[in-house]
Amino acid sequence: SCLKFLRRTPWAREKVEALYLEMIGETAGT
């Protein structure tokens, strides 16, 4: 259900992607 909502809202997907990349960056511990 959540994925469907994200697919319907491009701006939300972009925000999620940005947060996802931020989390990956923090995990990498650069």
Jmol script that loads the backbone (N, CA, C; Angstrom):
load data "model"
ATOM      1  N   SER A   1       0.852  -1.201   0.000  1.00  0.00           N
ATOM      2  CA  SER A   1       0.000   0.000   0.000  1.00  0.00           C
ATOM      3  C   SER A   1       0.879   1.240   0.000  1.00  0.00           C
ATOM      4  N   CYS A   2       1.930   1.189   0.797  1.00  0.00           N
ATOM      5  CA  CYS A   2       2.821   2.351   0.882  1.00  0.00           C
ATOM      6  C   CYS A   2       3.541   2.551  -0.452  1.00  0.00           C
ATOM      7  N   LEU A   3       3.960   1.452  -1.053  1.00  0.00           N
ATOM      8  CA  LEU A   3       4.666   1.550  -2.334  1.00  0.00           C
ATOM      9  C   LEU A   3       3.742   2.117  -3.404  1.00  0.00           C
ATOM     10  N   LYS A   4       2.485   1.693  -3.380  1.00  0.00           N
ATOM     11  CA  LYS A   4       1.523   2.207  -4.362  1.00  0.00           C
ATOM     12  C   LYS A   4       1.415   3.720  -4.226  1.00  0.00           C
ATOM     13  N   PHE A   5       1.351   4.194  -2.978  1.00  0.00           N
ATOM     14  CA  PHE A   5       1.230   5.632  -2.734  1.00  0.00           C
ATOM     15  C   PHE A   5       2.455   6.356  -3.282  1.00  0.00           C
ATOM     16  N   LEU A   6       3.627   5.781  -3.042  1.00  0.00           N
ATOM     17  CA  LEU A   6       4.861   6.421  -3.504  1.00  0.00           C
ATOM     18  C   LEU A   6       4.906   6.447  -5.031  1.00  0.00           C
ATOM     19  N   ARG A   7       4.420   5.375  -5.644  1.00  0.00           N
ATOM     20  CA  ARG A   7       4.445   5.330  -7.113  1.00  0.00           C
ATOM     21  C   ARG A   7       3.521   6.387  -7.695  1.00  0.00           C
ATOM     22  N   ARG A   8       2.443   6.679  -6.957  1.00  0.00           N
ATOM     23  CA  ARG A   8       1.482   7.659  -7.474  1.00  0.00           C
ATOM     24  C   ARG A   8       1.963   9.083  -7.259  1.00  0.00           C
ATOM     25  N   THR A   9       2.928   9.281  -6.361  1.00  0.00           N
ATOM     26  CA  THR A   9       3.390  10.645  -6.081  1.00  0.00           C
ATOM     27  C   THR A   9       4.888  10.751  -6.340  1.00  0.00           C
ATOM     28  N   PRO A  10       5.261  11.285  -7.507  1.00  0.00           N
ATOM     29  CA  PRO A  10       6.678  11.413  -7.887  1.00  0.00           C
ATOM     30  C   PRO A  10       7.477  12.202  -6.864  1.00  0.00           C
ATOM     31  N   TRP A  11       6.910  13.267  -6.316  1.00  0.00           N
ATOM     32  CA  TRP A  11       7.671  14.097  -5.369  1.00  0.00           C
ATOM     33  C   TRP A  11       7.984  13.294  -4.119  1.00  0.00           C
ATOM     34  N   ALA A  12       7.044  12.455  -3.704  1.00  0.00           N
ATOM     35  CA  ALA A  12       7.280  11.639  -2.505  1.00  0.00           C
ATOM     36  C   ALA A  12       8.401  10.641  -2.785  1.00  0.00           C
ATOM     37  N   ARG A  13       8.390  10.053  -3.972  1.00  0.00           N
ATOM     38  CA  ARG A  13       9.426   9.088  -4.326  1.00  0.00           C
ATOM     39  C   ARG A  13      10.794   9.763  -4.312  1.00  0.00           C
ATOM     40  N   GLU A  14      10.846  10.989  -4.833  1.00  0.00           N
ATOM     41  CA  GLU A  14      12.124  11.717  -4.840  1.00  0.00           C
ATOM     42  C   GLU A  14      12.604  11.948  -3.413  1.00  0.00           C
ATOM     43  N   LYS A  15      11.685  12.343  -2.530  1.00  0.00           N
ATOM     44  CA  LYS A  15      12.064  12.600  -1.131  1.00  0.00           C
ATOM     45  C   LYS A  15      12.575  11.319  -0.491  1.00  0.00           C
ATOM     46  N   VAL A  16      11.875  10.223  -0.747  1.00  0.00           N
ATOM     47  CA  VAL A  16      12.282   8.932  -0.168  1.00  0.00           C
ATOM     48  C   VAL A  16      13.655   8.536  -0.695  1.00  0.00           C
ATOM     49  N   GLU A  17      13.868   8.739  -1.990  1.00  0.00           N
ATOM     50  CA  GLU A  17      15.164   8.384  -2.577  1.00  0.00           C
ATOM     51  C   GLU A  17      16.272   9.200  -1.940  1.00  0.00           C
ATOM     52  N   ALA A  18      16.008  10.490  -1.712  1.00  0.00           N
ATOM     53  CA  ALA A  18      17.021  11.350  -1.094  1.00  0.00           C
ATOM     54  C   ALA A  18      17.339  10.849   0.310  1.00  0.00           C
ATOM     55  N   LEU A  19      16.297  10.510   1.072  1.00  0.00           N
ATOM     56  CA  LEU A  19      16.518   9.999   2.433  1.00  0.00           C
ATOM     57  C   LEU A  19      17.275   8.683   2.375  1.00  0.00           C
ATOM     58  N   TYR A  20      16.918   7.848   1.416  1.00  0.00           N
ATOM     59  CA  TYR A  20      17.578   6.545   1.267  1.00  0.00           C
ATOM     60  C   TYR A  20      19.069   6.740   1.004  1.00  0.00           C
ATOM     61  N   LEU A  21      19.395   7.646   0.089  1.00  0.00           N
ATOM     62  CA  LEU A  21      20.802   7.914  -0.232  1.00  0.00           C
ATOM     63  C   LEU A  21      21.517   8.474   0.986  1.00  0.00           C
ATOM     64  N   GLU A  22      20.831   9.317   1.748  1.00  0.00           N
ATOM     65  CA  GLU A  22      21.457   9.891   2.953  1.00  0.00           C
ATOM     66  C   GLU A  22      21.785   8.784   3.947  1.00  0.00           C
ATOM     67  N   MET A  23      20.838   7.857   4.115  1.00  0.00           N
ATOM     68  CA  MET A  23      21.071   6.749   5.048  1.00  0.00           C
ATOM     69  C   MET A  23      22.266   5.923   4.592  1.00  0.00           C
ATOM     70  N   ILE A  24      22.346   5.652   3.303  1.00  0.00           N
ATOM     71  CA  ILE A  24      23.464   4.861   2.779  1.00  0.00           C
ATOM     72  C   ILE A  24      24.774   5.595   3.050  1.00  0.00           C
ATOM     73  N   GLY A  25      24.773   6.905   2.830  1.00  0.00           N
ATOM     74  CA  GLY A  25      25.987   7.685   3.061  1.00  0.00           C
ATOM     75  C   GLY A  25      26.416   7.591   4.517  1.00  0.00           C
ATOM     76  N   GLU A  26      25.445   7.690   5.426  1.00  0.00           N
ATOM     77  CA  GLU A  26      25.778   7.613   6.855  1.00  0.00           C
ATOM     78  C   GLU A  26      26.292   6.217   7.197  1.00  0.00           C
ATOM     79  N   THR A  27      25.679   5.211   6.611  1.00  0.00           N
ATOM     80  CA  THR A  27      26.093   3.831   6.883  1.00  0.00           C
ATOM     81  C   THR A  27      27.521   3.611   6.390  1.00  0.00           C
ATOM     82  N   ALA A  28      27.844   4.210   5.253  1.00  0.00           N
ATOM     83  CA  ALA A  28      29.191   4.051   4.703  1.00  0.00           C
ATOM     84  C   ALA A  28      30.208   4.667   5.662  1.00  0.00           C
ATOM     85  N   GLY A  29      29.779   5.681   6.404  1.00  0.00           N
ATOM     86  CA  GLY A  29      30.675   6.310   7.370  1.00  0.00           C
ATOM     87  C   GLY A  29      31.823   7.019   6.681  1.00  0.00           C
ATOM     88  N   THR A  30      31.510   7.743   5.630  1.00  0.00           N
ATOM     89  CA  THR A  30      32.552   8.448   4.882  1.00  0.00           C
ATOM     90  C   THR A  30      33.102   9.598   5.716  1.00  0.00           C
TER      91      THR A  30
END
end "model"
wireframe off; spacefill off
backbone 0.3
color backbone group
